[in-house]
Amino acid sequence: MAKLAGSFTGAVGVSPIMLEHLVRGYTGSLGLAALHMLDPILSSSGEGEKASLSAAQQPFIGGMFQRAEGRWLIDRAYNRMDAVVQAQKTFDDLVSRGRKAEAKAFAQQYSTDLMLADDAGSLRKEMGELFSLDRAIRSDPRMSTAEKDKRLERIKLLENRLAEQFVTAVDKTRLQYARP
């Protein structure tokens, strides 16, 4: 629905994403769920078959179900990554403002997080690539639903593996360099 409306409003600088945010802002998730119910009716035949939706992804009823694949591990990795990125930004800000003594003290206190900055950047990049691949698979009109489901499942497994590796590395590094 947002894509259809966006094709008309795009000329004035209002994208489908902006329309979605507008609807969410005024109606909450109920408005988005109602619009998602129209998706099968409005989808064009050129889009090909859609990937399967789990019960947790269904409009209206989705909120009643826990996603089987869960995002707990991925959310945990992102939380750790955000802490690492924030520490790096704070350190860089102190250095750029010439506050060397504070930067040095900060680096000592948050040395573990600063050591992990490159790993956090790599995780962000890899997860972004997997997200783009997910979107490309979902929109590929040449793939069947079964093929899309199979490929999307592999992406979920990769995301979880990357998240687990990052969380393990962060936790192990923090334990190794923890001050007594």
N, C-alpha and C positions, 0 to 999 in steps of 0.2 A: 504494500500500500504506500509506504514512504517513497519507494522508488518511482511509482507511478506519479504521485504528487510532486516529487522532486523534479521530474521531467518538465513540469510546468513552472515550478518556482525557481528552478536553477538559473533561469535568465535574470532573476533579481538577486541572486546570491544566496538563496536558501537551499541548502543541500538536504538529501534524504535523512542524513544523520541529525541535522539541526531540527528537522520536523519531528523526528523520533524523540529527541530531547524535549521539545515543546510539548508533545503529547504526554510524555512521562511526567513532566513538571506539573501539568494541569490535572491529569487524571490518575497518575500513579501507574502501577502495574496493570490495573484493570483496563485502562485504555489501550495499552500495548497489547494485552491479551486479546481484546476485541479486534484490534487491527490484524493481529496474527491469524485470527480465524478466517480473515478474508484472503490470506495469501494463496491457498489452493485454488480459489476461484479466479484470482487475478493473475496467477502465474502464466507465463507464456509457454507455448509448446517448445520454443527454441531453447529453453533452459534445461531440457532433458529431465531425467528422473531425479528426484530428491533423495538425499540420504535419509535413512530411517530416523525417527525421533523416539527417544526413550520416553517413558511415562513422565519423567521429570522435566522434559522439554515441551510437553504438550501445553497449548494455551489453556488458561483457567485452572485445569487440574494439576498442572506441573508442580505447583507449590506444595502439594500434599505428599509428594514423593521425594525421598532422598535419592540423589543421583547415585547410581550403582558405581559409576567410575570415580565418583568423588573428586574433590579438588583440594582436599586437606593438605596433601603433600606439596602440591604446586603452590597453594597459598602460603604454606610455611616457608617454602623456598623464596617466594617473593618478599615475605616479611624480612627474612634474613638479608636478602639482596638490598632491600630498601635501607636497612640499617647500615650496611656497608657503603652504599652509595652516599647516604647522608653524611657519614663520617668523612668520606673523601671530599665531598663538597665543602664541608665545614673547614677541614684542614686547608684546602685550596683557597678558600675565602680568607682565612687568617693570614696565609702567606701573601696573597695578593694585596692585602691591606697593610702589609709590612709589620704585622704583629708577630715577630719571630719567636719571642719568648713564649707567647700563648700557643703558637703553632707547635713549638717543640714539646710543651707540656701536653698538649692535646694529642700529639703523635705518640707520646709515651703511654698515655692512658688508653688510646684506641688503636694501638699498633696492630693488633690482630685484625681488626676490621680494615685497616688501611692495607694490610698485606693481601687481603682478599678482593681488593677493588678490581683487579684484572679478571678474576674469576667471575665476579658479579657482572662485569661488562660482557663477558663471553656468554654467560647464561642468558642475559637479556637479548643478545643478538640471536642466539640459537632458538630461543622461545619465539622470538618475532618471526624468524624464518619458518618455524613450524606452524605458527598462526597463519601466515600467508599461504603456506601449502594447504592447510585445512580449507581456507576460503576458496582456493583455486579448485580443489577437489569437489567441494560442495557445488560450485557453479559450472563444472564441466558437463556440457550437455551430451558428450559422447559416452559417459560412463553409466552403467546400470546402478540401481540402488544397492545391490549386493556388492558390487565392486567398490562403490563409494564407502559403504559401511566397513569393508575390509581394510581399505587404506586409512580411513579415519581412525579405526581401532589401533593400527600401527602407530599413528601419530600420537594418540593418547598414551600408548606404552612408552614411546620415546620421551614425551613430555615428563611423564612420571619418573622415568629413569634419570633424566637430566636433573630434575628437581631433587630426587633422592641423593644423587651424587653430590650436588651442591650443598644440601643440608648436612650431609655427612662430613664433607670437607670443612664447612664452617664450624660445626660442632667439635670436630676433632682438633682443628687449629685453635679454637678458643680454649679447649681443655689443655692442650699442649702448652700454650703460652699464658695460661691463667696465673695470676700472681697469688702467692700463698697469703 
